[in-house]
Amino acid sequence: MYAVEDVSGKGKGLIATKDIPKGTRIISKKPAITVGRPVANMEQLEMLIYQQVSSLSKDQIHEFLSMDNVYPYTNPV
């Protein structure tokens, strides 16, 4: 149905190898990191993420840290 390939200027991407009907679920994975409750500040958010990342296996940590950040942090101040 799809293949993981290098996409020029974008990194890795999923490329359809055949027509995929509209509405077809392509990938479904449990998220590695979740924040299921409101957080008071960035420090609390960072701690929640750190705790969850620390509990992952070495392979999962490597996979998590190798992801591209599509929403880079920008400090508005």
mmCIF file of the N, C-alpha and C atoms, coordinates in Angstrom:
data_MODEL
# 
_entry.id   MODEL 
# 
loop_
_atom_site.group_PDB 
_atom_site.id 
_atom_site.type_symbol 
_atom_site.label_atom_id 
_atom_site.label_alt_id 
_atom_site.label_comp_id 
_atom_site.label_asym_id 
_atom_site.label_entity_id 
_atom_site.label_seq_id 
_atom_site.pdbx_PDB_ins_code 
_atom_site.Cartn_x 
_atom_site.Cartn_y 
_atom_site.Cartn_z 
_atom_site.occupancy 
_atom_site.B_iso_or_equiv 
_atom_site.pdbx_formal_charge 
_atom_site.auth_seq_id 
_atom_site.auth_comp_id 
_atom_site.auth_asym_id 
_atom_site.auth_atom_id 
_atom_site.pdbx_PDB_model_num 
ATOM 1   N N  . MET A 1 1  ? 0.807   -1.182 0.000  1.00 0.00 ? 1  MET A N  1 
ATOM 2   C CA . MET A 1 1  ? 0.000   0.000  0.000  1.00 0.00 ? 1  MET A CA 1 
ATOM 3   C C  . MET A 1 1  ? 0.863   1.265  0.000  1.00 0.00 ? 1  MET A C  1 
ATOM 4   N N  . TYR A 1 2  ? 1.996   1.228  0.756  1.00 0.00 ? 2  TYR A N  1 
ATOM 5   C CA . TYR A 1 2  ? 2.890   2.382  0.804  1.00 0.00 ? 2  TYR A CA 1 
ATOM 6   C C  . TYR A 1 2  ? 4.315   1.916  1.076  1.00 0.00 ? 2  TYR A C  1 
ATOM 7   N N  . ALA A 1 3  ? 5.258   2.828  0.852  1.00 0.00 ? 3  ALA A N  1 
ATOM 8   C CA . ALA A 1 3  ? 6.662   2.565  1.129  1.00 0.00 ? 3  ALA A CA 1 
ATOM 9   C C  . ALA A 1 3  ? 7.248   3.799  1.801  1.00 0.00 ? 3  ALA A C  1 
ATOM 10  N N  . VAL A 1 4  ? 8.205   3.585  2.698  1.00 0.00 ? 4  VAL A N  1 
ATOM 11  C CA . VAL A 1 4  ? 8.917   4.698  3.331  1.00 0.00 ? 4  VAL A CA 1 
ATOM 12  C C  . VAL A 1 4  ? 10.092  5.045  2.427  1.00 0.00 ? 4  VAL A C  1 
ATOM 13  N N  . GLU A 1 5  ? 10.145  6.287  1.974  1.00 0.00 ? 5  GLU A N  1 
ATOM 14  C CA . GLU A 1 5  ? 11.199  6.719  1.050  1.00 0.00 ? 5  GLU A CA 1 
ATOM 15  C C  . GLU A 1 5  ? 11.702  8.095  1.457  1.00 0.00 ? 5  GLU A C  1 
ATOM 16  N N  . ASP A 1 6  ? 12.892  8.439  0.985  1.00 0.00 ? 6  ASP A N  1 
ATOM 17  C CA . ASP A 1 6  ? 13.412  9.784  1.171  1.00 0.00 ? 6  ASP A CA 1 
ATOM 18  C C  . ASP A 1 6  ? 12.642  10.729 0.256  1.00 0.00 ? 6  ASP A C  1 
ATOM 19  N N  . VAL A 1 7  ? 12.231  11.864 0.814  1.00 0.00 ? 7  VAL A N  1 
ATOM 20  C CA . VAL A 1 7  ? 11.532  12.884 0.044  1.00 0.00 ? 7  VAL A CA 1 
ATOM 21  C C  . VAL A 1 7  ? 12.432  14.107 0.019  1.00 0.00 ? 7  VAL A C  1 
ATOM 22  N N  . SER A 1 8  ? 12.801  14.541 -1.159 1.00 0.00 ? 8  SER A N  1 
ATOM 23  C CA . SER A 1 8  ? 13.737  15.642 -1.324 1.00 0.00 ? 8  SER A CA 1 
ATOM 24  C C  . SER A 1 8  ? 13.336  16.862 -0.499 1.00 0.00 ? 8  SER A C  1 
ATOM 25  N N  . GLY A 1 9  ? 14.246  17.303 0.359  1.00 0.00 ? 9  GLY A N  1 
ATOM 26  C CA . GLY A 1 9  ? 14.023  18.479 1.169  1.00 0.00 ? 9  GLY A CA 1 
ATOM 27  C C  . GLY A 1 9  ? 13.086  18.285 2.352  1.00 0.00 ? 9  GLY A C  1 
ATOM 28  N N  . LYS A 1 10 ? 12.573  17.055 2.536  1.00 0.00 ? 10 LYS A N  1 
ATOM 29  C CA . LYS A 1 10 ? 11.588  16.812 3.591  1.00 0.00 ? 10 LYS A CA 1 
ATOM 30  C C  . LYS A 1 10 ? 11.998  15.713 4.559  1.00 0.00 ? 10 LYS A C  1 
ATOM 31  N N  . GLY A 1 11 ? 12.970  14.889 4.227  1.00 0.00 ? 11 GLY A N  1 
ATOM 32  C CA . GLY A 1 11 ? 13.307  13.734 5.071  1.00 0.00 ? 11 GLY A CA 1 
ATOM 33  C C  . GLY A 1 11 ? 12.593  12.503 4.562  1.00 0.00 ? 11 GLY A C  1 
ATOM 34  N N  . LYS A 1 12 ? 12.147  11.646 5.480  1.00 0.00 ? 12 LYS A N  1 
ATOM 35  C CA . LYS A 1 12 ? 11.437  10.426 5.112  1.00 0.00 ? 12 LYS A CA 1 
ATOM 36  C C  . LYS A 1 12 ? 9.951   10.725 4.941  1.00 0.00 ? 12 LYS A C  1 
ATOM 37  N N  . GLY A 1 13 ? 9.312   9.949  4.071  1.00 0.00 ? 13 GLY A N  1 
ATOM 38  C CA . GLY A 1 13 ? 7.873   10.111 3.862  1.00 0.00 ? 13 GLY A CA 1 
ATOM 39  C C  . GLY A 1 13 ? 7.250   8.810  3.427  1.00 0.00 ? 13 GLY A C  1 
ATOM 40  N N  . LEU A 1 14 ? 5.944   8.717  3.579  1.00 0.00 ? 14 LEU A N  1 
ATOM 41  C CA . LEU A 1 14 ? 5.195   7.555  3.110  1.00 0.00 ? 14 LEU A CA 1 
ATOM 42  C C  . LEU A 1 14 ? 4.704   7.862  1.711  1.00 0.00 ? 14 LEU A C  1 
ATOM 43  N N  . ILE A 1 15 ? 5.060   6.997  0.780  1.00 0.00 ? 15 ILE A N  1 
ATOM 44  C CA . ILE A 1 15 ? 4.690   7.166  -0.617 1.00 0.00 ? 15 ILE A CA 1 
ATOM 45  C C  . ILE A 1 15 ? 3.751   6.026  -0.998 1.00 0.00 ? 15 ILE A C  1 
ATOM 46  N N  . ALA A 1 16 ? 2.576   6.365  -1.547 1.00 0.00 ? 16 ALA A N  1 
ATOM 47  C CA . ALA A 1 16 ? 1.617   5.340  -1.959 1.00 0.00 ? 16 ALA A CA 1 
ATOM 48  C C  . ALA A 1 16 ? 2.210   4.494  -3.079 1.00 0.00 ? 16 ALA A C  1 
ATOM 49  N N  . THR A 1 17 ? 2.070   3.188  -2.957 1.00 0.00 ? 17 THR A N  1 
ATOM 50  C CA . THR A 1 17 ? 2.542   2.275  -4.004 1.00 0.00 ? 17 THR A CA 1 
ATOM 51  C C  . THR A 1 17 ? 1.382   1.784  -4.870 1.00 0.00 ? 17 THR A C  1 
ATOM 52  N N  . LYS A 1 18 ? 0.153   2.128  -4.469 1.00 0.00 ? 18 LYS A N  1 
ATOM 53  C CA . LYS A 1 18 ? -1.051  1.828  -5.259 1.00 0.00 ? 18 LYS A CA 1 
ATOM 54  C C  . LYS A 1 18 ? -2.128  2.808  -4.828 1.00 0.00 ? 18 LYS A C  1 
ATOM 55  N N  . ASP A 1 19 ? -3.225  2.869  -5.578 1.00 0.00 ? 19 ASP A N  1 
ATOM 56  C CA . ASP A 1 19 ? -4.322  3.751  -5.205 1.00 0.00 ? 19 ASP A CA 1 
ATOM 57  C C  . ASP A 1 19 ? -4.858  3.348  -3.836 1.00 0.00 ? 19 ASP A C  1 
ATOM 58  N N  . ILE A 1 20 ? -5.084  4.345  -2.992 1.00 0.00 ? 20 ILE A N  1 
ATOM 59  C CA . ILE A 1 20 ? -5.598  4.108  -1.646 1.00 0.00 ? 20 ILE A CA 1 
ATOM 60  C C  . ILE A 1 20 ? -6.965  4.784  -1.566 1.00 0.00 ? 20 ILE A C  1 
ATOM 61  N N  . PRO A 1 21 ? -8.015  3.996  -1.339 1.00 0.00 ? 21 PRO A N  1 
ATOM 62  C CA . PRO A 1 21 ? -9.351  4.583  -1.279 1.00 0.00 ? 21 PRO A CA 1 
ATOM 63  C C  . PRO A 1 21 ? -9.474  5.610  -0.157 1.00 0.00 ? 21 PRO A C  1 
ATOM 64  N N  . LYS A 1 22 ? -10.219 6.677  -0.408 1.00 0.00 ? 22 LYS A N  1 
ATOM 65  C CA . LYS A 1 22 ? -10.453 7.722  0.590  1.00 0.00 ? 22 LYS A CA 1 
ATOM 66  C C  . LYS A 1 22 ? -11.019 7.086  1.858  1.00 0.00 ? 22 LYS A C  1 
ATOM 67  N N  . GLY A 1 23 ? -10.477 7.505  3.005  1.00 0.00 ? 23 GLY A N  1 
ATOM 68  C CA . GLY A 1 23 ? -10.945 7.004  4.291  1.00 0.00 ? 23 GLY A CA 1 
ATOM 69  C C  . GLY A 1 23 ? -10.218 5.775  4.796  1.00 0.00 ? 23 GLY A C  1 
ATOM 70  N N  . THR A 1 24 ? -9.285  5.225  3.996  1.00 0.00 ? 24 THR A N  1 
ATOM 71  C CA . THR A 1 24 ? -8.534  4.043  4.406  1.00 0.00 ? 24 THR A CA 1 
ATOM 72  C C  . THR A 1 24 ? -7.550  4.410  5.507  1.00 0.00 ? 24 THR A C  1 
ATOM 73  N N  . ARG A 1 25 ? -7.558  3.651  6.595  1.00 0.00 ? 25 ARG A N  1 
ATOM 74  C CA . ARG A 1 25 ? -6.580  3.867  7.659  1.00 0.00 ? 25 ARG A CA 1 
ATOM 75  C C  . ARG A 1 25 ? -5.257  3.293  7.178  1.00 0.00 ? 25 ARG A C  1 
ATOM 76  N N  . ILE A 1 26 ? -4.228  4.107  7.169  1.00 0.00 ? 26 ILE A N  1 
ATOM 77  C CA . ILE A 1 26 ? -2.925  3.677  6.663  1.00 0.00 ? 26 ILE A CA 1 
ATOM 78  C C  . ILE A 1 26 ? -2.036  3.208  7.805  1.00 0.00 ? 26 ILE A C  1 
ATOM 79  N N  . ILE A 1 27 ? -1.967  3.990  8.867  1.00 0.00 ? 27 ILE A N  1 
ATOM 80  C CA . ILE A 1 27 ? -1.131  3.650  10.018 1.00 0.00 ? 27 ILE A CA 1 
ATOM 81  C C  . ILE A 1 27 ? -1.911  3.992  11.283 1.00 0.00 ? 27 ILE A C  1 
ATOM 82  N N  . SER A 1 28 ? -1.791  3.136  12.265 1.00 0.00 ? 28 SER A N  1 
ATOM 83  C CA . SER A 1 28 ? -2.382  3.402  13.571 1.00 0.00 ? 28 SER A CA 1 
ATOM 84  C C  . SER A 1 28 ? -1.414  2.903  14.626 1.00 0.00 ? 28 SER A C  1 
ATOM 85  N N  . LYS A 1 29 ? -0.827  3.831  15.386 1.00 0.00 ? 29 LYS A N  1 
ATOM 86  C CA . LYS A 1 29 ? 0.123   3.472  16.433 1.00 0.00 ? 29 LYS A CA 1 
ATOM 87  C C  . LYS A 1 29 ? -0.254  4.184  17.715 1.00 0.00 ? 29 LYS A C  1 
ATOM 88  N N  . LYS A 1 30 ? 0.002   3.522  18.815 1.00 0.00 ? 30 LYS A N  1 
ATOM 89  C CA . LYS A 1 30 ? -0.186  4.137  20.119 1.00 0.00 ? 30 LYS A CA 1 
ATOM 90  C C  . LYS A 1 30 ? 0.870   5.226  20.279 1.00 0.00 ? 30 LYS A C  1 
ATOM 91  N N  . PRO A 1 31 ? 0.491   6.420  20.752 1.00 0.00 ? 31 PRO A N  1 
ATOM 92  C CA . PRO A 1 31 ? 1.491   7.477  20.943 1.00 0.00 ? 31 PRO A CA 1 
ATOM 93  C C  . PRO A 1 31 ? 2.521   7.094  22.003 1.00 0.00 ? 31 PRO A C  1 
ATOM 94  N N  . ALA A 1 32 ? 3.762   7.479  21.785 1.00 0.00 ? 32 ALA A N  1 
ATOM 95  C CA . ALA A 1 32 ? 4.834   7.191  22.744 1.00 0.00 ? 32 ALA A CA 1 
ATOM 96  C C  . ALA A 1 32 ? 4.736   8.109  23.954 1.00 0.00 ? 32 ALA A C  1 
ATOM 97  N N  . ILE A 1 33 ? 4.318   9.346  23.737 1.00 0.00 ? 33 ILE A N  1 
ATOM 98  C CA . ILE A 1 33 ? 4.245   10.351 24.791 1.00 0.00 ? 33 ILE A CA 1 
ATOM 99  C C  . ILE A 1 33 ? 2.858   10.996 24.751 1.00 0.00 ? 33 ILE A C  1 
ATOM 100 N N  . THR A 1 34 ? 2.207   11.097 25.907 1.00 0.00 ? 34 THR A N  1 
ATOM 101 C CA . THR A 1 34 ? 0.905   11.765 25.980 1.00 0.00 ? 34 THR A CA 1 
ATOM 102 C C  . THR A 1 34 ? 0.877   12.693 27.199 1.00 0.00 ? 34 THR A C  1 
ATOM 103 N N  . VAL A 1 35 ? 0.065   13.719 27.093 1.00 0.00 ? 35 VAL A N  1 
ATOM 104 C CA . VAL A 1 35 ? -0.171  14.607 28.225 1.00 0.00 ? 35 VAL A CA 1 
ATOM 105 C C  . VAL A 1 35 ? -1.687  14.636 28.385 1.00 0.00 ? 35 VAL A C  1 
ATOM 106 N N  . GLY A 1 36 ? -2.193  13.837 29.316 1.00 0.00 ? 36 GLY A N  1 
ATOM 107 C CA . GLY A 1 36 ? -3.626  13.654 29.446 1.00 0.00 ? 36 GLY A CA 1 
ATOM 108 C C  . GLY A 1 36 ? -4.317  14.620 30.383 1.00 0.00 ? 36 GLY A C  1 
ATOM 109 N N  . ARG A 1 37 ? -3.581  15.575 30.884 1.00 0.00 ? 37 ARG A N  1 
ATOM 110 C CA . ARG A 1 37 ? -4.179  16.537 31.811 1.00 0.00 ? 37 ARG A CA 1 
ATOM 111 C C  . ARG A 1 37 ? -3.581  17.912 31.564 1.00 0.00 ? 37 ARG A C  1 
ATOM 112 N N  . PRO A 1 38 ? -4.303  18.957 31.977 1.00 0.00 ? 38 PRO A N  1 
ATOM 113 C CA . PRO A 1 38 ? -3.751  20.307 31.823 1.00 0.00 ? 38 PRO A CA 1 
ATOM 114 C C  . PRO A 1 38 ? -2.480  20.480 32.659 1.00 0.00 ? 38 PRO A C  1 
ATOM 115 N N  . VAL A 1 39 ? -1.560  21.254 32.145 1.00 0.00 ? 39 VAL A N  1 
ATOM 116 C CA . VAL A 1 39 ? -0.330  21.537 32.882 1.00 0.00 ? 39 VAL A CA 1 
ATOM 117 C C  . VAL A 1 39 ? -0.286  23.028 33.199 1.00 0.00 ? 39 VAL A C  1 
ATOM 118 N N  . ALA A 1 40 ? 0.310   23.344 34.338 1.00 0.00 ? 40 ALA A N  1 
ATOM 119 C CA . ALA A 1 40 ? 0.339   24.729 34.810 1.00 0.00 ? 40 ALA A CA 1 
ATOM 120 C C  . ALA A 1 40 ? 1.356   25.583 34.064 1.00 0.00 ? 40 ALA A C  1 
ATOM 121 N N  . ASN A 1 41 ? 2.475   24.941 33.650 1.00 0.00 ? 41 ASN A N  1 
ATOM 122 C CA . ASN A 1 41 ? 3.535   25.728 33.018 1.00 0.00 ? 41 ASN A CA 1 
ATOM 123 C C  . ASN A 1 41 ? 4.445   24.799 32.214 1.00 0.00 ? 41 ASN A C  1 
ATOM 124 N N  . MET A 1 42 ? 5.393   25.401 31.513 1.00 0.00 ? 42 MET A N  1 
ATOM 125 C CA . MET A 1 42 ? 6.310   24.627 30.673 1.00 0.00 ? 42 MET A CA 1 
ATOM 126 C C  . MET A 1 42 ? 7.170   23.674 31.496 1.00 0.00 ? 42 MET A C  1 
ATOM 127 N N  . GLU A 1 43 ? 7.559   24.075 32.685 1.00 0.00 ? 43 GLU A N  1 
ATOM 128 C CA . GLU A 1 43 ? 8.385   23.204 33.536 1.00 0.00 ? 43 GLU A CA 1 
ATOM 129 C C  . GLU A 1 43 ? 7.637   21.914 33.877 1.00 0.00 ? 43 GLU A C  1 
ATOM 130 N N  . GLN A 1 44 ? 6.356   22.025 34.169 1.00 0.00 ? 44 GLN A N  1 
ATOM 131 C CA . GLN A 1 44 ? 5.544   20.844 34.479 1.00 0.00 ? 44 GLN A CA 1 
ATOM 132 C C  . GLN A 1 44 ? 5.411   19.965 33.228 1.00 0.00 ? 44 GLN A C  1 
ATOM 133 N N  . LEU A 1 45 ? 5.202   20.592 32.077 1.00 0.00 ? 45 LEU A N  1 
ATOM 134 C CA . LEU A 1 45 ? 5.107   19.842 30.828 1.00 0.00 ? 45 LEU A CA 1 
ATOM 135 C C  . LEU A 1 45 ? 6.416   19.111 30.539 1.00 0.00 ? 45 LEU A C  1 
ATOM 136 N N  . GLU A 1 46 ? 7.536   19.805 30.689 1.00 0.00 ? 46 GLU A N  1 
ATOM 137 C CA . GLU A 1 46 ? 8.846   19.190 30.461 1.00 0.00 ? 46 GLU A CA 1 
ATOM 138 C C  . GLU A 1 46 ? 9.065   18.000 31.391 1.00 0.00 ? 46 GLU A C  1 
ATOM 139 N N  . MET A 1 47 ? 8.644   18.108 32.641 1.00 0.00 ? 47 MET A N  1 
ATOM 140 C CA . MET A 1 47 ? 8.804   17.016 33.604 1.00 0.00 ? 47 MET A CA 1 
ATOM 141 C C  . MET A 1 47 ? 7.958   15.807 33.195 1.00 0.00 ? 47 MET A C  1 
ATOM 142 N N  . LEU A 1 48 ? 6.718   16.049 32.762 1.00 0.00 ? 48 LEU A N  1 
ATOM 143 C CA . LEU A 1 48 ? 5.858   14.949 32.313 1.00 0.00 ? 48 LEU A CA 1 
ATOM 144 C C  . LEU A 1 48 ? 6.482   14.222 31.120 1.00 0.00 ? 48 LEU A C  1 
ATOM 145 N N  . ILE A 1 49 ? 6.988   14.998 30.174 1.00 0.00 ? 49 ILE A N  1 
ATOM 146 C CA . ILE A 1 49 ? 7.609   14.395 28.992 1.00 0.00 ? 49 ILE A CA 1 
ATOM 147 C C  . ILE A 1 49 ? 8.874   13.650 29.387 1.00 0.00 ? 49 ILE A C  1 
ATOM 148 N N  . TYR A 1 50 ? 9.704   14.244 30.227 1.00 0.00 ? 50 TYR A N  1 
ATOM 149 C CA . TYR A 1 50 ? 10.943  13.599 30.671 1.00 0.00 ? 50 TYR A CA 1 
ATOM 150 C C  . TYR A 1 50 ? 10.655  12.266 31.356 1.00 0.00 ? 50 TYR A C  1 
ATOM 151 N N  . GLN A 1 51 ? 9.655   12.243 32.227 1.00 0.00 ? 51 GLN A N  1 
ATOM 152 C CA . GLN A 1 51 ? 9.306   11.006 32.934 1.00 0.00 ? 51 GLN A CA 1 
ATOM 153 C C  . GLN A 1 51 ? 8.891   9.907  31.958 1.00 0.00 ? 51 GLN A C  1 
ATOM 154 N N  . GLN A 1 52 ? 8.095   10.271 30.970 1.00 0.00 ? 52 GLN A N  1 
ATOM 155 C CA . GLN A 1 52 ? 7.636   9.273  30.002 1.00 0.00 ? 52 GLN A CA 1 
ATOM 156 C C  . GLN A 1 52 ? 8.767   8.792  29.100 1.00 0.00 ? 52 GLN A C  1 
ATOM 157 N N  . VAL A 1 53 ? 9.597   9.717  28.634 1.00 0.00 ? 53 VAL A N  1 
ATOM 158 C CA . VAL A 1 53 ? 10.721  9.321  27.779 1.00 0.00 ? 53 VAL A CA 1 
ATOM 159 C C  . VAL A 1 53 ? 11.672  8.419  28.566 1.00 0.00 ? 53 VAL A C  1 
ATOM 160 N N  . SER A 1 54 ? 11.903  8.735  29.824 1.00 0.00 ? 54 SER A N  1 
ATOM 161 C CA . SER A 1 54 ? 12.807  7.935  30.654 1.00 0.00 ? 54 SER A CA 1 
ATOM 162 C C  . SER A 1 54 ? 12.324  6.502  30.834 1.00 0.00 ? 54 SER A C  1 
ATOM 163 N N  . SER A 1 55 ? 11.026  6.285  30.730 1.00 0.00 ? 55 SER A N  1 
ATOM 164 C CA . SER A 1 55 ? 10.478  4.943  30.920 1.00 0.00 ? 55 SER A CA 1 
ATOM 165 C C  . SER A 1 55 ? 10.471  4.112  29.633 1.00 0.00 ? 55 SER A C  1 
ATOM 166 N N  . LEU A 1 56 ? 10.866  4.717  28.500 1.00 0.00 ? 56 LEU A N  1 
ATOM 167 C CA . LEU A 1 56 ? 10.898  3.989  27.226 1.00 0.00 ? 56 LEU A CA 1 
ATOM 168 C C  . LEU A 1 56 ? 12.145  3.110  27.148 1.00 0.00 ? 56 LEU A C  1 
ATOM 169 N N  . SER A 1 57 ? 12.099  2.125  26.249 1.00 0.00 ? 57 SER A N  1 
ATOM 170 C CA . SER A 1 57 ? 13.286  1.313  25.999 1.00 0.00 ? 57 SER A CA 1 
ATOM 171 C C  . SER A 1 57 ? 14.313  2.149  25.233 1.00 0.00 ? 57 SER A C  1 
ATOM 172 N N  . LYS A 1 58 ? 15.557  1.669  25.172 1.00 0.00 ? 58 LYS A N  1 
ATOM 173 C CA . LYS A 1 58 ? 16.602  2.407  24.443 1.00 0.00 ? 58 LYS A CA 1 
ATOM 174 C C  . LYS A 1 58 ? 16.211  2.607  22.984 1.00 0.00 ? 58 LYS A C  1 
ATOM 175 N N  . ASP A 1 59 ? 15.634  1.580  22.358 1.00 0.00 ? 59 ASP A N  1 
ATOM 176 C CA . ASP A 1 59 ? 15.211  1.704  20.956 1.00 0.00 ? 59 ASP A CA 1 
ATOM 177 C C  . ASP A 1 59 ? 14.101  2.739  20.805 1.00 0.00 ? 59 ASP A C  1 
ATOM 178 N N  . GLN A 1 60 ? 13.145  2.740  21.732 1.00 0.00 ? 60 GLN A N  1 
ATOM 179 C CA . GLN A 1 60 ? 12.061  3.714  21.673 1.00 0.00 ? 60 GLN A CA 1 
ATOM 180 C C  . GLN A 1 60 ? 12.580  5.139  21.894 1.00 0.00 ? 60 GLN A C  1 
ATOM 181 N N  . ILE A 1 61 ? 13.533  5.303  22.819 1.00 0.00 ? 61 ILE A N  1 
ATOM 182 C CA . ILE A 1 61 ? 14.121  6.626  23.057 1.00 0.00 ? 61 ILE A CA 1 
ATOM 183 C C  . ILE A 1 61 ? 14.828  7.106  21.795 1.00 0.00 ? 61 ILE A C  1 
ATOM 184 N N  . HIS A 1 62 ? 15.589  6.232  21.165 1.00 0.00 ? 62 HIS A N  1 
ATOM 185 C CA . HIS A 1 62 ? 16.291  6.595  19.929 1.00 0.00 ? 62 HIS A CA 1 
ATOM 186 C C  . HIS A 1 62 ? 15.286  7.015  18.856 1.00 0.00 ? 62 HIS A C  1 
ATOM 187 N N  . GLU A 1 63 ? 14.212  6.257  18.709 1.00 0.00 ? 63 GLU A N  1 
ATOM 188 C CA . GLU A 1 63 ? 13.183  6.578  17.715 1.00 0.00 ? 63 GLU A CA 1 
ATOM 189 C C  . GLU A 1 63 ? 12.529  7.922  18.047 1.00 0.00 ? 63 GLU A C  1 
ATOM 190 N N  . PHE A 1 64 ? 12.211  8.146  19.323 1.00 0.00 ? 64 PHE A N  1 
ATOM 191 C CA . PHE A 1 64 ? 11.589  9.400  19.748 1.00 0.00 ? 64 PHE A CA 1 
ATOM 192 C C  . PHE A 1 64 ? 12.497  10.592 19.450 1.00 0.00 ? 64 PHE A C  1 
ATOM 193 N N  . LEU A 1 65 ? 13.768  10.478 19.817 1.00 0.00 ? 65 LEU A N  1 
ATOM 194 C CA . LEU A 1 65 ? 14.698  11.600 19.633 1.00 0.00 ? 65 LEU A CA 1 
ATOM 195 C C  . LEU A 1 65 ? 15.070  11.835 18.178 1.00 0.00 ? 65 LEU A C  1 
ATOM 196 N N  . SER A 1 66 ? 14.845  10.855 17.302 1.00 0.00 ? 66 SER A N  1 
ATOM 197 C CA . SER A 1 66 ? 15.189  11.022 15.890 1.00 0.00 ? 66 SER A CA 1 
ATOM 198 C C  . SER A 1 66 ? 14.047  11.643 15.080 1.00 0.00 ? 66 SER A C  1 
ATOM 199 N N  . MET A 1 67 ? 12.894  11.855 15.712 1.00 0.00 ? 67 MET A N  1 
ATOM 200 C CA . MET A 1 67 ? 11.765  12.450 14.987 1.00 0.00 ? 67 MET A CA 1 
ATOM 201 C C  . MET A 1 67 ? 12.040  13.920 14.684 1.00 0.00 ? 67 MET A C  1 
ATOM 202 N N  . ASP A 1 68 ? 11.591  14.339 13.509 1.00 0.00 ? 68 ASP A N  1 
ATOM 203 C CA . ASP A 1 68 ? 11.675  15.757 13.172 1.00 0.00 ? 68 ASP A CA 1 
ATOM 204 C C  . ASP A 1 68 ? 10.618  16.506 13.960 1.00 0.00 ? 68 ASP A C  1 
ATOM 205 N N  . ASN A 1 69 ? 10.934  17.725 14.349 1.00 0.00 ? 69 ASN A N  1 
ATOM 206 C CA . ASN A 1 69 ? 9.981   18.573 15.045 1.00 0.00 ? 69 ASN A CA 1 
ATOM 207 C C  . ASN A 1 69 ? 9.307   19.464 14.013 1.00 0.00 ? 69 ASN A C  1 
ATOM 208 N N  . VAL A 1 70 ? 8.018   19.185 13.729 1.00 0.00 ? 70 VAL A N  1 
ATOM 209 C CA . VAL A 1 70 ? 7.318   19.979 12.729 1.00 0.00 ? 70 VAL A CA 1 
ATOM 210 C C  . VAL A 1 70 ? 6.796   21.290 13.300 1.00 0.00 ? 70 VAL A C  1 
ATOM 211 N N  . TYR A 1 71 ? 6.871   21.448 14.637 1.00 0.00 ? 71 TYR A N  1 
ATOM 212 C CA . TYR A 1 71 ? 6.461   22.676 15.281 1.00 0.00 ? 71 TYR A CA 1 
ATOM 213 C C  . TYR A 1 71 ? 7.606   23.179 16.155 1.00 0.00 ? 71 TYR A C  1 
ATOM 214 N N  . PRO A 1 72 ? 8.675   23.697 15.541 1.00 0.00 ? 72 PRO A N  1 
ATOM 215 C CA . PRO A 1 72 ? 9.817   24.137 16.332 1.00 0.00 ? 72 PRO A CA 1 
ATOM 216 C C  . PRO A 1 72 ? 9.430   25.237 17.313 1.00 0.00 ? 72 PRO A C  1 
ATOM 217 N N  . TYR A 1 73 ? 10.027  25.165 18.503 1.00 0.00 ? 73 TYR A N  1 
ATOM 218 C CA . TYR A 1 73 ? 9.758   26.163 19.538 1.00 0.00 ? 73 TYR A CA 1 
ATOM 219 C C  . TYR A 1 73 ? 10.337  27.500 19.112 1.00 0.00 ? 73 TYR A C  1 
ATOM 220 N N  . THR A 1 74 ? 9.528   28.522 19.227 1.00 0.00 ? 74 THR A N  1 
ATOM 221 C CA . THR A 1 74 ? 10.027  29.872 18.998 1.00 0.00 ? 74 THR A CA 1 
ATOM 222 C C  . THR A 1 74 ? 9.614   30.718 20.195 1.00 0.00 ? 74 THR A C  1 
ATOM 223 N N  . ASN A 1 75 ? 10.558  31.399 20.746 1.00 0.00 ? 75 ASN A N  1 
ATOM 224 C CA . ASN A 1 75 ? 10.320  32.223 21.917 1.00 0.00 ? 75 ASN A CA 1 
ATOM 225 C C  . ASN A 1 75 ? 9.811   33.581 21.456 1.00 0.00 ? 75 ASN A C  1 
ATOM 226 N N  . PRO A 1 76 ? 8.542   33.925 21.753 1.00 0.00 ? 76 PRO A N  1 
ATOM 227 C CA . PRO A 1 76 ? 7.986   35.196 21.275 1.00 0.00 ? 76 PRO A CA 1 
ATOM 228 C C  . PRO A 1 76 ? 8.533   36.414 21.990 1.00 0.00 ? 76 PRO A C  1 
ATOM 229 N N  . VAL A 1 77 ? 9.299   36.222 23.062 1.00 0.00 ? 77 VAL A N  1 
ATOM 230 C CA . VAL A 1 77 ? 9.810   37.373 23.824 1.00 0.00 ? 77 VAL A CA 1 
ATOM 231 C C  . VAL A 1 77 ? 11.087  37.878 23.215 1.00 0.00 ? 77 VAL A C  1 
# 
